[in-house]
Amino acid sequence: MKKVSVFVLMMLVFGATMIFRPNHADAVVWGSVVNCYYVSLRDGPGRNYRKLAELPRGTWVHVYEGSWNNGFMSVFYPDMQIRGWISAKYLSW
């Protein structure tokens, strides 16, 4: 009975960690906002998309490699738990 309880507990913990993680379908690297004081985190890959947040210089984000689209990269901002797009010219990784 104890082995079953430990197994169930481990599965619950593992399942919870999978639920609260960003989607890592692409390779992810850490990147930092550079070359500006603030950069807009947008809803899509372009300046015409809605602004979700403004990130100050030095902010660390997860950069999804292979997500290049229209000069923008898909990123995950862990502090606010949101995924959006940042112009690649303002990122360093």
C-alpha positions as semicolon CSV with decimal commas, in nm:
position;residue;x (nm);y (nm);z (nm)
1;M;0,000;0,000;0,000
2;K;0,285;0,238;0,084
3;K;0,447;0,183;-0,258
4;V;0,119;0,267;-0,433
5;S;0,079;0,587;-0,226
6;V;0,434;0,700;-0,306
7;F;0,380;0,627;-0,676
8;V;0,052;0,822;-0,683
9;L;0,213;1,116;-0,500
10;M;0,505;1,118;-0,746
11;M;0,266;1,115;-1,042
12;L;0,067;1,406;-0,896
13;V;0,381;1,613;-0,843
14;F;0,512;1,531;-1,190
15;G;0,174;1,612;-1,346
16;A;0,156;1,947;-1,166
17;T;0,501;2,047;-1,287
18;M;0,400;1,968;-1,644
19;I;0,082;2,178;-1,621
20;F;0,254;2,495;-1,495
21;R;0,543;2,496;-1,742
22;P;0,546;2,695;-2,066
23;N;0,504;2,499;-2,386
24;H;0,858;2,392;-2,475
25;A;0,780;2,242;-2,814
26;D;1,070;2,439;-2,960
27;A;1,423;2,451;-2,828
28;V;1,439;2,722;-2,563
29;V;1,732;2,941;-2,466
30;W;1,759;3,231;-2,224
31;G;1,770;3,571;-2,388
32;S;1,796;3,924;-2,261
33;V;1,642;4,252;-2,378
34;V;1,920;4,480;-2,506
35;N;1,975;4,787;-2,728
36;C;1,684;4,987;-2,584
37;Y;1,537;5,109;-2,257
38;Y;1,205;4,926;-2,307
39;V;1,082;4,680;-2,566
40;S;0,721;4,588;-2,640
41;L;0,609;4,231;-2,583
42;R;0,339;4,183;-2,848
43;D;0,056;3,943;-2,920
44;G;0,199;3,850;-3,262
45;P;0,505;3,890;-3,486
46;G;0,472;4,254;-3,587
47;R;0,427;4,612;-3,467
48;N;0,059;4,605;-3,562
49;Y;-0,018;4,345;-3,292
50;R;-0,151;4,438;-2,948
51;K;0,108;4,530;-2,684
52;L;0,099;4,287;-2,390
53;A;0,373;4,448;-2,179
54;E;0,684;4,664;-2,192
55;L;1,003;4,494;-2,079
56;P;1,298;4,701;-1,954
57;R;1,657;4,648;-2,066
58;G;1,814;4,346;-1,898
59;T;1,488;4,150;-1,867
60;W;1,542;3,776;-1,910
61;V;1,301;3,578;-2,128
62;H;1,285;3,228;-2,277
63;V;1,350;3,257;-2,650
64;Y;1,193;2,988;-2,868
65;E;1,456;2,906;-3,130
66;G;1,317;2,853;-3,477
67;S;1,031;3,093;-3,408
68;W;1,167;3,372;-3,634
69;N;0,875;3,542;-3,808
70;N;0,876;3,884;-3,972
71;G;1,186;3,988;-3,771
72;F;1,027;3,887;-3,440
73;M;1,101;3,598;-3,203
74;S;0,850;3,413;-2,988
75;V;0,939;3,444;-2,618
76;F;0,804;3,346;-2,277
77;Y;0,826;3,607;-2,000
78;P;0,837;3,406;-1,674
79;D;0,775;3,701;-1,439
80;M;0,428;3,757;-1,585
81;Q;0,377;3,400;-1,713
82;I;0,293;3,518;-2,065
83;R;0,413;3,424;-2,411
84;G;0,448;3,689;-2,680
85;W;0,670;3,828;-2,954
86;I;0,969;4,066;-2,938
87;S;1,160;4,222;-3,225
88;A;1,473;4,010;-3,268
89;K;1,695;4,317;-3,299
90;Y;1,634;4,389;-2,928
91;L;1,729;4,040;-2,806
92;S;2,063;3,887;-2,720
93;W;2,112;3,517;-2,645
